[in-house]
Amino acid sequence: MTMKIWKNTATLDPYTSLTKATVEAAEAEIAVVGSRPFDLDAMPQVKGVFKCGVGMDNMPMAALAERGIAVGLPSEQTRGYIFEETANYAVHLTLRMLYANVGDLYGWKKAPRDFLGDRPVLVVGAGNIGGHVARKLERLCRVVTYDAATDPPEKLWQLLPQADVVTLHIPSTAETRGFVGAKFLAAMHDGAALVNTARGPIVDEDALFEELTAGRLRAAFDVFWQEPYAGKLKALHPDPFFMSPHVASANETFLRGLASDFETFLTKIQ
């Protein structure tokens, strides 16, 4: 029997034929969701929700459990690809920020810079992705970490002024919304950069706009407050605000694994 599928993401479409034909939310038996919010109350017939990713901030887990709705998540192997590739992309953005001003091509002038191995990078959040980022960057830069689960808050305020780049790897929750606000950004030294491959709402958009337009900081984001992002920071791309369209984890190996996980999830629901 074919299940009626609703989706708010096209992530799986190139990798499985099962998500090509969809129905309205009211008819859905299966929901395929990405990072955007969805209205579970609009799905009275839904039996299962499959999440295309590891971020759980848009998953109403209590409501799903109360209604007895099955939840499908990426397998351990697929999650490994997400963690590894997202970490790789965060390293890429960090290096992009560290090598932002190397010289003037048209004037053929070299800008002075410090040895990369001496450049301090602060990794905020040392979990599945942040831990990978720290280990990768340790081979290249001078890395320090802060994790709210294990470190006192004063450690963060001691480290922020020292970092040339701060890279964020914390979940988006009610507690972390606006975690990076005016005080956090003001603690960063002139010329430092912020990298975000976690979630947009953990950063105060207005506070970041003020710092970037003042010319004091730079930033590279792969995640945003609304997606697709069309907010005021978009006008600052590519410098001082470099943007990419939420692509950090999107490698082919992960996507094929995700499609296989989804097909396995369907067999358990039917």
VENMO-V308216 format. One record per pair of residues at least 24 apart in sequence whose C-alpha atoms are under 6 Angstrom apart, sorted by the first residue. I is the first residue (numbers start at 1). J is the second residue. D is the distance in Angstrom with one decimal. If there is no record, write none. Layout:
# VENMO-V308216
i | j | d
I | J | D
I | J | D
This chain:
# VENMO-V308216
i | j | d
4 | 28 | 5.2
4 | 29 | 5.2
5 | 30 | 4.8
5 | 31 | 5.8
6 | 31 | 4.9
7 | 31 | 5.5
7 | 32 | 4.5
7 | 33 | 5.8
8 | 33 | 5.4
9 | 33 | 5.9
9 | 34 | 5.3
12 | 259 | 5.9
15 | 259 | 6.0
57 | 172 | 6.0
74 | 258 | 6.0
78 | 254 | 5.7
78 | 257 | 5.5
81 | 254 | 5.4
82 | 249 | 5.1
83 | 129 | 5.1
85 | 249 | 5.3
86 | 248 | 4.7
86 | 249 | 4.7
87 | 129 | 5.6
87 | 132 | 5.9
87 | 133 | 5.0
89 | 248 | 5.4
116 | 141 | 5.8
117 | 141 | 4.3
118 | 142 | 5.7
120 | 163 | 5.0
120 | 164 | 5.6
121 | 163 | 5.2
121 | 164 | 5.8
121 | 165 | 4.9
121 | 166 | 5.9
122 | 163 | 5.7
122 | 166 | 4.7
123 | 167 | 5.1
124 | 168 | 5.0
124 | 169 | 5.8
125 | 169 | 4.8
125 | 170 | 5.2
130 | 169 | 5.2
160 | 187 | 5.9
160 | 188 | 5.4
161 | 187 | 5.4
161 | 188 | 4.7
161 | 189 | 5.2
164 | 192 | 4.6
165 | 192 | 5.6
165 | 193 | 4.7
165 | 194 | 5.8
166 | 194 | 5.0
167 | 194 | 6.0
167 | 195 | 4.5
167 | 196 | 6.0
168 | 196 | 5.1
169 | 198 | 5.3
172 | 202 | 6.0
176 | 202 | 5.6
177 | 201 | 5.4
177 | 202 | 4.5
178 | 202 | 4.6
178 | 203 | 4.7
178 | 204 | 4.8
179 | 203 | 6.0
182 | 207 | 5.2
190 | 216 | 5.2
191 | 216 | 5.7
191 | 217 | 5.1
192 | 217 | 5.4
193 | 217 | 5.6
193 | 218 | 4.6
193 | 219 | 5.1
194 | 219 | 4.5
195 | 219 | 5.7
195 | 220 | 4.9
195 | 221 | 5.8
196 | 221 | 4.8
197 | 222 | 5.2
197 | 223 | 5.8
199 | 223 | 5.4
200 | 224 | 4.0
200 | 225 | 4.6
201 | 225 | 5.4
222 | 246 | 4.7
